[in-house]
Amino acid sequence: MNIRESELPGIGYKFEIITKNQDKLVIVIHDDGRREIYHFDAADYEEVVSNVTLNDEEARQIAGILGGMSYKPKALETVDFAFDDIIIEWYQVEPNAPAVNQTIGELDIRNNYSVTVIAIKKKNEKKTNYPGPDTVIETGDTLVVSGERHQIKNLINRLLCGKG
């Protein structure tokens, strides 16, 4: 598979994909979280055959399905990782959220919520950080967390949603 990534200033990012079977897909990820997927004619890579627009939540649900988090194909039964009830979720910290300006250690997220912060994409940086207990959570940061769905929902509702 061949993937080309390009920035679309003021819009987001574009990923142009040519699969092993020579299918062409283009995925546009907008800064507001929307995703657009375009499928092109195999005989004419300039001709769009179909497209779909997804909101952030829909895109993440489909990503989980495609990634095998909801159903593990029999061909993958020998792979050493199985997520069972564990999911990975991305969430952008809202203004006035209780977690703002606190460290991961102060919040004791793993012990209090049974959720692990895998990574943080700081709001004004392209690089994703692999956070430790001293990492400060700020408004606009995107946290990548892992845990059971109900545990992540609890963390989001109690710490990452704005209050007011």
C-alpha positions as CSV (number, residue, x, y, z in Angstrom):
1,M,0.0,0.0,0.0
2,N,1.3,3.5,-0.9
3,I,0.2,6.4,1.3
4,R,1.0,10.1,0.6
5,E,0.3,12.7,3.2
6,S,0.0,16.4,2.6
7,E,-1.1,19.3,4.7
8,L,-4.1,21.4,3.6
9,P,-3.4,24.8,5.2
10,G,-6.5,26.1,7.0
11,I,-8.3,22.8,6.4
12,G,-6.4,19.9,7.8
13,Y,-4.6,16.9,6.3
14,K,-5.0,14.8,3.2
15,F,-4.0,11.2,2.8
16,E,-3.9,9.7,-0.7
17,I,-3.9,5.9,-0.6
18,I,-3.3,3.4,-3.4
19,T,-4.0,-0.1,-2.1
20,K,-2.3,-3.4,-3.1
21,N,-5.3,-4.0,-5.4
22,Q,-4.7,-0.6,-7.0
23,D,-7.8,1.0,-5.5
24,K,-7.4,4.7,-4.8
25,L,-8.8,6.4,-1.7
26,V,-8.4,9.9,-0.5
27,I,-9.1,10.8,3.2
28,V,-9.4,14.4,4.2
29,I,-9.2,15.0,8.0
30,H,-10.5,18.5,8.7
31,D,-9.3,20.6,11.7
32,D,-12.9,20.5,13.1
33,G,-12.8,16.7,13.3
34,R,-14.8,15.9,10.1
35,R,-13.5,13.2,7.8
36,E,-14.2,12.8,4.1
37,I,-13.4,9.6,2.3
38,Y,-13.3,9.5,-1.5
39,H,-13.2,6.3,-3.6
40,F,-11.9,6.7,-7.2
41,D,-12.6,4.8,-10.4
42,A,-10.0,2.1,-10.9
43,A,-9.7,3.0,-14.6
44,D,-9.5,6.8,-14.0
45,Y,-7.9,8.0,-10.7
46,E,-9.4,11.5,-11.4
47,E,-13.0,10.3,-11.3
48,V,-14.7,10.0,-7.9
49,V,-17.0,7.0,-7.7
50,S,-18.3,7.6,-4.2
51,N,-17.7,9.6,-1.1
52,V,-18.8,9.8,2.5
53,T,-18.5,12.4,5.3
54,L,-18.2,11.3,8.9
55,N,-18.1,13.3,12.1
56,D,-15.3,12.6,14.6
57,E,-17.2,10.0,16.6
58,E,-18.4,8.1,13.5
59,A,-14.8,8.0,12.2
60,R,-13.4,6.6,15.4
61,Q,-16.1,3.9,15.6
62,I,-15.3,2.9,12.0
63,A,-11.5,3.0,12.8
64,G,-12.2,0.6,15.7
65,I,-14.1,-1.8,13.4
66,L,-11.4,-1.7,10.7
67,G,-8.7,-2.1,13.3
68,G,-10.3,-5.2,14.7
69,M,-11.3,-3.9,18.1
70,S,-14.9,-5.0,17.7
71,Y,-14.3,-8.2,15.8
72,K,-11.1,-10.1,15.4
73,P,-11.0,-12.0,12.1
74,K,-10.1,-15.7,12.4
75,A,-6.9,-15.1,10.4
76,L,-5.6,-12.9,13.3
77,E,-6.2,-15.4,16.1
78,T,-2.5,-16.1,16.4
79,V,-1.6,-12.5,16.8
80,D,-0.4,-11.8,20.4
81,F,-2.6,-8.8,21.1
82,A,-6.3,-8.9,21.8
83,F,-8.0,-5.9,23.0
84,D,-11.1,-7.7,24.5
85,D,-12.9,-4.8,26.3
86,I,-10.0,-2.4,26.1
87,I,-10.3,0.5,23.6
88,I,-8.2,3.5,22.7
89,E,-10.0,6.9,22.5
90,W,-8.9,10.4,21.5
91,Y,-10.4,13.3,23.3
92,Q,-9.7,17.1,23.1
93,V,-9.6,18.8,26.5
94,E,-12.4,21.4,26.7
95,P,-12.0,24.9,28.2
96,N,-12.8,25.0,31.9
97,A,-12.3,21.2,32.3
98,P,-11.3,20.1,35.8
99,A,-8.1,18.6,34.5
100,V,-6.8,21.9,33.0
101,N,-3.4,23.0,34.4
102,Q,-3.0,19.9,36.5
103,T,-0.5,17.1,35.9
104,I,-1.3,13.5,35.1
105,G,0.3,12.6,38.5
106,E,-1.7,15.1,40.5
107,L,-4.9,13.7,38.9
108,D,-3.6,10.1,39.5
109,I,-5.6,9.1,36.4
110,R,-4.5,5.5,36.2
111,N,-5.4,4.7,39.9
112,N,-8.5,6.9,40.1
113,Y,-10.1,6.0,36.7
114,S,-8.3,2.8,35.6
115,V,-7.3,4.6,32.4
116,T,-3.9,5.0,30.9
117,V,-2.8,8.2,29.1
118,I,-0.8,6.8,26.1
119,A,0.0,10.1,24.4
120,I,-0.8,13.8,24.4
121,K,-0.9,15.9,21.3
122,K,-0.3,19.4,22.7
123,K,-2.5,22.0,21.1
124,N,0.2,24.1,19.4
125,E,2.7,21.3,18.5
126,K,2.8,18.8,15.7
127,K,4.7,16.3,17.8
128,T,2.8,13.9,20.1
129,N,4.3,13.6,23.6
130,Y,4.5,10.3,25.5
131,P,3.5,11.8,28.9
132,G,4.8,11.0,32.4
133,P,3.3,12.0,35.7
134,D,4.7,15.5,35.5
135,T,3.0,16.3,32.1
136,V,0.5,19.3,32.5
137,I,-2.8,18.9,30.8
138,E,-3.9,22.1,29.0
139,T,-7.1,23.3,27.2
140,G,-7.0,22.1,23.6
141,D,-4.6,19.2,24.2
142,T,-5.8,15.9,22.7
143,L,-5.3,13.0,25.1
144,V,-5.0,9.4,23.7
145,V,-6.2,7.1,26.5
146,S,-6.7,3.4,26.9
147,G,-9.1,1.5,29.1
148,E,-12.6,0.0,29.1
149,R,-15.3,2.1,27.4
150,H,-17.1,2.9,30.7
151,Q,-13.9,3.9,32.4
152,I,-12.9,6.3,29.6
153,K,-16.4,7.8,29.5
154,N,-16.2,8.4,33.3
155,L,-12.7,10.1,32.9
156,I,-14.0,12.3,30.0
157,N,-17.1,13.3,31.9
158,R,-15.3,14.1,35.2
159,L,-12.0,15.6,34.0
160,L,-12.0,16.6,30.3
161,C,-15.3,18.2,29.7
162,G,-15.7,21.9,30.3
163,K,-17.9,22.9,33.2
164,G,-19.8,26.0,32.4
